[in-house]
Amino acid sequence: MQEFSTSISFDGRDIRLTTGLLAPQAGGSVLIQSGETAVLVTATRSAGREGIDFLPLLVDYEERLYAAGRIPGGFLRREGRPPEKVTLTSRLIDRPLRPLFPQWLRDDIQIIATTLAMDEQVPPDVLAVTGASVAVLLAQIPFDGPMAAVRVGLVGDDFIINPTYKEVREGDLDLVVAGSPDGIVMVEAGANQLPEQDIIEAIEFGYEAVQDLIEAQRDLMKELSLELVVEEAPQQDKTLAEFIRDRATEPIKKVLAQFDYDKSQRDTVLDEIKEKEINSAIAELPEEDPLKVAATASMAVSNAFKKLTKQLMRRQIVEDSVRVDGRKLDEVRPVSCRVGILPPRVHGSGLFQRGLTQVLSLATLGTPGDAQGLDDLHPQDEKRYLHHYNFPPYSVGETKPMRSPGRREIGHGALAERALLPVLPAKDDFPYVLRVVSEVLSSNGSTSMGSVCGSTLALMDAGVPIEKPVSGAAMGLIKEGDEVRVLTDIQGIEDFLGDMDFKVAGTDSGITALQMDMKITGLPMQVVSQAIQKALPARLHILEKMLSALDKPRSELSAYAPRLLTIKIDPDLIGLVIGPGGKTIKGITEQTGAKVDIEDDGTVIISSTESDRAVQAMKIIEGMTRKLNEGDVYVGHVTRIIAIGAFVEILPGKEGMIHISQLAEGRVGKVEDEVAVGDEVVVKVREIDSRGRINLTRLGIHPDQAAAARAEVAN
């Protein structure tokens, strides 16, 4: 393909697309740039495999440290396991892309986005999302696009498109909007308790820019003389589907009308219907019967039965406004909340249950040294709030091997983390590192929002002074033609068979996090707005239930949580406290049992589960770094004696020497005649020489000075 470039500008910020330059053997490739950030995105398609009944789409985002002019650490000096940000960006690309492929497509498709250069001003993630659409179009893969994404920031009262890292950090909004010609296909946001209307306006603002990027992709296709690929879906024999519909429609409708069935009972009865009404009848047919032949295809019966169940459930909601559990469309399942259900060694615990979804969240308070260091391309170098989400197989009644967290677990943890970040206390006010782990004990829809609610309770139970409690609800959608029904608090079957999963979290003042995923090719803005507005009463209802369990953070921390003391020292003295090779600071830790963390600005944070040990360490550091003045009077202890004088520790970690001539009035024959090791003595700073050595004296001390020094020691 011949090299070609085009660009589009948003408020002076250009996005440039270059094709035909890199990766010529990929199905389609594009270099997408903004500022000095450049991302190469490729799309490749290969023939489908036998027995696949889903779209095998694989999306990988890759970061290379050479993009920022850095060499990886570690023994191998190459990139290792991808950081969480890489995994989250892979999901960000996948989510708006997947619903735009035809449902019948079964070919292997791989999207790879690689950040080749980065200026630490322009985030590469939204560039990669738009680049994925361009690459798919160039690869001539069937696709209901073009699709594009932009980030929306809020600086002051103004929305801006594709803000820099600094603008996002200093603003109140970090919103990503992805859309297609049919509407919005994905929303991802973190917000500082913004009102619903502000969020709606931001999404509208972002979608306008998305349409400009969609038009730019169309223009690119015209320049390259390419058209959108339209492939006909493979013809399917409708005989089996009609057979299943005739035999199973009424039994399925009866099951969907049994509102007292829980998830397990409903699934069991549906499996029985499939076995008795369908599989048994097919088994009795002659081997050469076309219906039996069609049924032997991989997953043919299960897929047709599932499709019929989906149609009947959706019809019941659209025509009767009744859900499978009998709830109204805007009704929340029963909610229960408990706190402190585990011993206080777990610093805080919260159990949240909504319907059959149950999440146990555990909060742990750590010291500044427990912060997670981030070794990736992005400006943030550490995290002091960590939210981890676990989804064991028993939570859905299954058995399978336990593995390390996958993309879903990482994504759900990140969403809950984003929802709670705006209400956490500032580091200066509460210097703890916080970790919350959400254990999903039972799942039937919206465990991520259950994690938000349970984690809020756990943090308050741990005594973390959060600004406001955060609750969350998941909204769903059924769209049949022009008929649209928005569902509040969706459960598993409504998520699985519905068209949207829209999670909204926030306080009673506003939204803190959003995540919307679609299974259709786009949603009009008015429906998105409706879903956001309808989530508010659900969130407030859930919040009321949470506050009935614990209405505010506990006034005291767990006895097993570390106690932190913070002092400030002259940054020039940091080396003195650390000592050569860390010898001094290690000695303080060994002597007191307290942990000491020192930051570049001279902030020293001392932690220990026993407050007296933390105080002891603090006094040592204060003594080491305290500025001495000639004439100051101290009470100290003799630590050692030499022929010409005695050494006295006047402050923890700080010694001075009394020359033999300064021990007493008149001539002193031997130092031992006046003092012995361990004696308490009152001394005055006589001189601090050019080398920083402290010379002391016992002469010329006024009684009032001595009394004041003794009083300070007593306190």
QUIMOKA-V258236 format. One record per residue. RES is the residue in three letters. OMEGA is omega in whole degrees, 0 to 359 (none if undefined). Layout:
# QUIMOKA-V258236
RES,OMEGA / RES,OMEGA
This chain:
# QUIMOKA-V258236
MET,180 / GLN,180 / GLU,180 / PHE,180 / SER,174 / THR,181 / SER,176 / ILE,186 / SER,172 / PHE,179 / ASP,178 / GLY,179 / ARG,186 / ASP,168 / ILE,184 / ARG,178 / LEU,179 / THR,179 / THR,176 / GLY,182 / LEU,187 / LEU,175 / ALA,185 / PRO,181 / GLN,173 / ALA,179 / GLY,176 / GLY,180 / SER,179 / VAL,171 / LEU,182 / ILE,188 / GLN,169 / SER,189 / GLY,177 / GLU,175 / THR,182 / ALA,181 / VAL,174 / LEU,180 / VAL,179 / THR,175 / ALA,182 / THR,181 / ARG,174 / SER,186 / ALA,181 / GLY,180 / ARG,179 / GLU,174 / GLY,180 / ILE,180 / ASP,178 / PHE,177 / LEU,180 / PRO,179 / LEU,179 / LEU,181 / VAL,180 / ASP,172 / TYR,183 / GLU,173 / GLU,176 / ARG,184 / LEU,175 / TYR,180 / ALA,178 / ALA,179 / GLY,182 / ARG,177 / ILE,181 / PRO,176 / GLY,179 / GLY,184 / PHE,186 / LEU,181 / ARG,173 / ARG,182 / GLU,179 / GLY,180 / ARG,184 / PRO,175 / PRO,184 / GLU,181 / LYS,178 / VAL,178 / THR,181 / LEU,178 / THR,175 / SER,177 / ARG,181 / LEU,178 / ILE,185 / ASP,192 / ARG,177 / PRO,183 / LEU,189 / ARG,183 / PRO,183 / LEU,173 / PHE,179 / PRO,184 / GLN,182 / TRP,186 / LEU,182 / ARG,179 / ASP,175 / ASP,178 / ILE,178 / GLN,175 / ILE,177 / ILE,177 / ALA,183 / THR,176 / THR,183 / LEU,179 / ALA,182 / MET,184 / ASP,181 / GLU,172 / GLN,185 / VAL,176 / PRO,184 / PRO,191 / ASP,181 / VAL,174 / LEU,180 / ALA,179 / VAL,179 / THR,178 / GLY,179 / ALA,178 / SER,180 / VAL,181 / ALA,179 / VAL,178 / LEU,180 / LEU,179 / ALA,178 / GLN,175 / ILE,178 / PRO,193 / PHE,179 / ASP,181 / GLY,359 / PRO,177 / MET,179 / ALA,179 / ALA,174 / VAL,172 / ARG,178 / VAL,175 / GLY,178 / LEU,179 / VAL,187 / GLY,177 / ASP,188 / ASP,172 / PHE,176 / ILE,180 / ILE,178 / ASN,178 / PRO,176 / THR,176 / TYR,182 / LYS,180 / GLU,176 / VAL,183 / ARG,184 / GLU,181 / GLY,182 / ASP,185 / LEU,171 / ASP,188 / LEU,174 / VAL,179 / VAL,174 / ALA,182 / GLY,176 / SER,176 / PRO,181 / ASP,180 / GLY,183 / ILE,180 / VAL,179 / MET,173 / VAL,176 / GLU,185 / ALA,164 / GLY,185 / ALA,181 / ASN,178 / GLN,179 / LEU,177 / PRO,182 / GLU,184 / GLN,178 / ASP,179 / ILE,180 / ILE,180 / GLU,179 / ALA,178 / ILE,177 / GLU,180 / PHE,180 / GLY,182 / TYR,175 / GLU,178 / ALA,177 / VAL,180 / GLN,176 / ASP,179 / LEU,176 / ILE,179 / GLU,178 / ALA,178 / GLN,177 / ARG,178 / ASP,178 / LEU,179 / MET,179 / LYS,180 / GLU,182 / LEU,180 / SER,177 / LEU,178 / GLU,174 / LEU,181 / VAL,176 / VAL,178 / GLU,179 / GLU,176 / ALA,178 / PRO,178 / GLN,181 / GLN,177 / ASP,183 / LYS,184 / THR,181 / LEU,180 / ALA,179 / GLU,178 / PHE,180 / ILE,180 / ARG,181 / ASP,186 / ARG,190 / ALA,185 / THR,183 / GLU,177 / PRO,180 / ILE,180 / LYS,178 / LYS,179 / VAL,181 / LEU,178 / ALA,176 / GLN,189 / PHE,181 / ASP,177 / TYR,170 / ASP,185 / LYS,183 / SER,180 / GLN,181 / ARG,180 / ASP,181 / THR,181 / VAL,178 / LEU,177 / ASP,178 / GLU,178 / ILE,180 / LYS,182 / GLU,186 / LYS,187 / GLU,186 / ILE,187 / ASN,181 / SER,180 / ALA,179 / ILE,182 / ALA,182 / GLU,181 / LEU,176 / PRO,184 / GLU,183 / GLU,181 / ASP,181 / PRO,180 / LEU,179 / LYS,178 / VAL,179 / ALA,183 / ALA,181 / THR,177 / ALA,184 / SER,174 / MET,186 / ALA,181 / VAL,181 / SER,181 / ASN,180 / ALA,179 / PHE,179 / LYS,180 / LYS,178 / LEU,178 / THR,179 / LYS,180 / GLN,183 / LEU,178 / MET,181 / ARG,179 / ARG,179 / GLN,179 / ILE,184 / VAL,186 / GLU,186 / ASP,184 / SER,180 / VAL,181 / ARG,188 / VAL,177 / ASP,176 / GLY,181 / ARG,169 / LYS,184 / LEU,184 / ASP,185 / GLU,178 / VAL,176 / ARG,178 / PRO,184 / VAL,172 / SER,184 / CYS,175 / ARG,177 / VAL,175 / GLY,183 / ILE,178 / LEU,180 / PRO,186 / PRO,173 / ARG,166 / VAL,192 / HIS,177 / GLY,180 / SER,178 / GLY,179 / LEU,181 / PHE,178 / GLN,176 / ARG,188 / GLY,180 / LEU,178 / THR,182 / GLN,182 / VAL,175 / LEU,180 / SER,182 / LEU,181 / ALA,179 / THR,178 / LEU,180 / GLY,181 / THR,180 / PRO,179 / GLY,179 / ASP,179 / ALA,181 / GLN,175 / GLY,182 / LEU,180 / ASP,177 / ASP,186 / LEU,192 / HIS,188 / PRO,181 / GLN,185 / ASP,177 / GLU,176 / LYS,177 / ARG,169 / TYR,182 / LEU,177 / HIS,182 / HIS,187 / TYR,179 / ASN,183 / PHE,182 / PRO,183 / PRO,181 / TYR,181 / SER,175 / VAL,176 / GLY,182 / GLU,173 / THR,175 / LYS,183 / PRO,175 / MET,181 / ARG,174 / SER,184 / PRO,178 / GLY,182 / ARG,181 / ARG,181 / GLU,179 / ILE,180 / GLY,180 / HIS,177 / GLY,180 / ALA,178 / LEU,178 / ALA,177 / GLU,180 / ARG,182 / ALA,185 / LEU,183 / LEU,184 / PRO,183 / VAL,180 / LEU,179 / PRO,179 / ALA,182 / LYS,181 / ASP,182 / ASP,186 / PHE,191 / PRO,179 / TYR,164 / VAL,185 / LEU,173 / ARG,174 / VAL,176 / VAL,178 / SER,178 / GLU,178 / VAL,182 / LEU,177 / SER,185 / SER,169 / ASN,177 / GLY,171 / SER,175 / THR,180 / SER,178 / MET,172 / GLY,177 / SER,178 / VAL,183 / CYS,180 / GLY,181 / SER,174 / THR,179 / LEU,181 / ALA,179 / LEU,179 / MET,178 / ASP,178 / ALA,180 / GLY,177 / VAL,185 / PRO,178 / ILE,183 / GLU,179 / LYS,176 / PRO,182 / VAL,174 / SER,181 / GLY,178 / ALA,178 / ALA,180 / MET,179 / GLY,185 / LEU,169 / ILE,180 / LYS,177 / GLU,185 / GLY,178 / ASP,181 / GLU,181 / VAL,176 / ARG,176 / VAL,183 / LEU,177 / THR,176 / ASP,183 / ILE,173 / GLN,190 / GLY,184 / ILE,180 / GLU,174 / ASP,185 / PHE,184 / LEU,181 / GLY,186 / ASP,185 / MET,170 / ASP,187 / PHE,183 / LYS,181 / VAL,179 / ALA,178 / GLY,177 / THR,176 / ASP,179 / SER,182 / GLY,186 / ILE,175 / THR,180 / ALA,176 / LEU,169 / GLN,180 / MET,175 / ASP,182 / MET,171 / LYS,175 / ILE,191 / THR,177 / GLY,184 / LEU,179 / PRO,183 / MET,183 / GLN,178 / VAL,175 / VAL,179 / SER,180 / GLN,181 / ALA,179 / ILE,181 / GLN,182 / LYS,178 / ALA,185 / LEU,180 / PRO,178 / ALA,179 / ARG,182 / LEU,177 / HIS,179 / ILE,180 / LEU,179 / GLU,178 / LYS,179 / MET,183 / LEU,176 / SER,176 / ALA,178 / LEU,189 / ASP,178 / LYS,179 / PRO,178 / ARG,185 / SER,181 / GLU,176 / LEU,173 / SER,179 / ALA,182 / TYR,176 / ALA,179 / PRO,174 / ARG,183 / LEU,171 / LEU,183 / THR,174 / ILE,180 / LYS,177 / ILE,176 / ASP,180 / PRO,179 / ASP,183 / LEU,180 / ILE,180 / GLY,179 / LEU,182 / VAL,181 / ILE,180 / GLY,180 / PRO,180 / GLY,180 / GLY,185 / LYS,185 / THR,183 / ILE,175 / LYS,179 / GLY,178 / ILE,180 / THR,180 / GLU,183 / GLN,187 / THR,185 / GLY,180 / ALA,178 / LYS,184 / VAL,175 / ASP,181 / ILE,179 / GLU,187 / ASP,182 / ASP,179 / GLY,176 / THR,179 / VAL,179 / ILE,183 / ILE,185 / SER,176 / SER,176 / THR,176 / GLU,188 / SER,181 / ASP,177 / ARG,177 / ALA,179 / VAL,179 / GLN,179 / ALA,180 / MET,180 / LYS,178 / ILE,182 / ILE,177 / GLU,179 / GLY,180 / MET,188 / THR,181 / ARG,180 / LYS,180 / LEU,177 / ASN,176 / GLU,181 / GLY,177 / ASP,182 / VAL,182 / TYR,168 / VAL,182 / GLY,179 / HIS,179 / VAL,182 / THR,178 / ARG,183 / ILE,173 / ILE,187 / ALA,186 / ILE,179 / GLY,182 / ALA,176 / PHE,184 / VAL,173 / GLU,184 / ILE,175 / LEU,179 / PRO,178 / GLY,183 / LYS,183 / GLU,170 / GLY,181 / MET,172 / ILE,177 / HIS,183 / ILE,181 / SER,182 / GLN,182 / LEU,183 / ALA,174 / GLU,179 / GLY,185 / ARG,177 / VAL,183 / GLY,180 / LYS,179 / VAL,182 / GLU,177 / ASP,184 / GLU,184 / VAL,175 / ALA,179 / VAL,180 / GLY,180 / ASP,172 / GLU,182 / VAL,175 / VAL,184 / VAL,177 / LYS,177 / VAL,181 / ARG,184 / GLU,169 / ILE,188 / ASP,186 / SER,179 / ARG,178 / GLY,179 / ARG,185 / ILE,176 / ASN,185 / LEU,175 / THR,173 / ARG,185 / LEU,172 / GLY,179 / ILE,180 / HIS,180 / PRO,180 / ASP,178 / GLN,179 / ALA,180 / ALA,180 / ALA,179 / ALA,178 / ARG,179 / ALA,179 / GLU,178 / VAL,181 / ALA,181 / ASN,none
